[in-house]
């Protein structure tokens, strides 16, 4: 990779980030309602994607236990509680798998 | 949400990003050299993309595959930006500057902060913008410091597993904050299942699967 290719990659990356935020007008009410429904599904999808590897398998046990720990306390709707639940799950998973 | 509160919320993600930055710096030095490794982290600021580029370069890829993977992995930014757009009220110039910090984690913090402001009856725009900026700068700095540590040859590979656990936990927490109605929870569960199905069927689409799934489950109307 040379500087020119890097510049092209940077331009595509920045363009993809800016295009919706800068060029799109404020969406209409119907589209805004659809967009407002998307954050929770996006986060659920991202969490799922981080638990999968590129070869159709799940990540290591302690990470799954961490996710389970966070999921158990998620009804509390607190980021801190999820982090604590995740840490507890990770510790438990490490101890169980050892 | 105060700057200090945004910083506190961003720190676990920043710590994980720092660890992955060291892995990137250490791996990229041998393949890209020091100047391009530093420049890539400074200018691209995308762990998923930078690791994918590294994998392609190590396999001897030419320019076209590099550009194609860049376009494919960045497609999700279009949707993330569209979701965030109604929550930003600043000028085009301000939004253009903020958009550099649009990554999965900062998107999450910004949306969560905006929703909290909305529930408290406060203006959404300023809080969302401040969160995107502060969380973005925190994560950006962590990625740069991590890359430099990796370039210096300091190994943090032992921390990789712990860092790997932070992201699912973080996204579950942000998802929990984003659920304000029963229908949101149902859509989130369906999106998780759909993401898993897409990722198992087409492993190479794993990075864009969450956004594809989210779009599909958000389209049907109705709230409960």
Interface residues (C-beta under 8 A of the other chain):
Chain A: X1 X2 X3 X5 X6 X8 X9 X10 X12 X13 X14 X16 X17 X18 X19 X20 X21 X22 X24 X26 X27 X32 X33 X34 X35 X36 X37 X38 X39 X40 X41 X42 X43 X44 X45 X46 X47 X48 X49 X50 X51 X52 X54 X55 X56 X59 X60 X62 X63 X66 X67 X69 X70 X71 X74 X75 X76 X77 X78 X79 X81 X82 X83 X85 X86 X90
Chain B: X9 X12 X32 X36 X39 X40 X43 X44 X45 X46 X49 X53 X57 X63 X66 X67 X70 X71 X74 X75 X77 X78 X79 X80 X81 X82 X83 X84 X85 X86 X88 X92 X95 X96 X98 X99 X100 X102 X104 X107 X108 X111 X112 X115 X161 X162 X164 X165 X166 X167 X168 X169 X170 X171 X172 X173 X174 X175 X176 X177 X178 X179 X183 X184 X185 X187 X188 X189 X190 X191 X192 X194 X195 X196 X199 X200 X203 X204 X206 X207 X209 X210 X211 X213 X214 X215 X217 X218 X219 X221 X223
